[in-house]
Amino acid sequence: MVESQMSEGRRDLNRISQMDQESGVNASSSVVRCMTDSDVEAVVSLHIRAFPGFFLSVLGHRVLREFYRSFCFDSSGVALVAEDVNPSRIVGVVAGPVVPEGYFRRLLANRWWAFCLACASAVVRNPRIVPRLWRALSYRGAPPDDRPRALLSSIAVSPEARNRGFGLLLVNAWVDAVRMRGATGCYLTTDAENNNAVNRFYERAGWMRQGSFKTLEGRRMNMYVLDWVGDERGIQGTGLQRTVTGAMLSP
């Protein structure tokens, strides 16, 4: 049964390549590449436009900057951006650690002063956010108990680039990137309620819903996992170049 499920997962990933092509991603004018520190300002602005009113966006530019910068410099971080080449602009980002255990705790330990400064103005405006802020900064995704997996922490596509296949492009590229880094599976959480389009997106992409849970704020969340059969390096299946439907992946 497990082997059958893994085979289904590989077929689903193959179908994603076709869906990307059908969704309008132009491989000749699009690049998926590793995010660099020089991309962070554009990525933060993109995140705020993609998620207006969400908690991290409300915390502000400085907090998001520290969050995304961590994926550039931590050895476990994997962050990719989708870029339109003509004109050159970043239209999407995906990020997450290969090993979630201790990732955000290590981030706070290394950059505690930067996060304190970044959060100061938001806390002054609304001191009641402090408990939720601490939980957000120490969050590691309520991981599944059965095996270690990489955590897809954040994915955002700019509003003007939606419905063009960039979300699927980024998810596929990130999955193959963490496989190349040795992960044997990955997981994510997303809102269970009033979020049907996003839940369908992951189901179409071959992710399997493993269960639901409720946060301390009362939000009901779905957990999705995507596992694969690989060799000792965790590399097997679609292959990075084919997964992104011909778009160039560059460092």
Secondary structure, 3 states (H helix, E strand, C coil): CHHHHHHHHHHHHHHHHHHHHHHCCCHHHEEEEECCHHHHHHHHHHHHHHCCCCHHHHHCHHHHHHHHHHHHHCCCEEEEEEEECCCCEEEEEEEEECCCCCHHHHHHHHHHHHHHHHHHHHHHHCHHHHHHHHHHHHCCCCCCCCCCCEECCEEEECHHHCCCCHHHHHHHHHHHHHHHCCCCEEEEEEECCCCHHHHHHHHHCCCEEEEEEECCCCCEEEEEEEECCCCCCCCCCCCHHHHCCCCEEEC
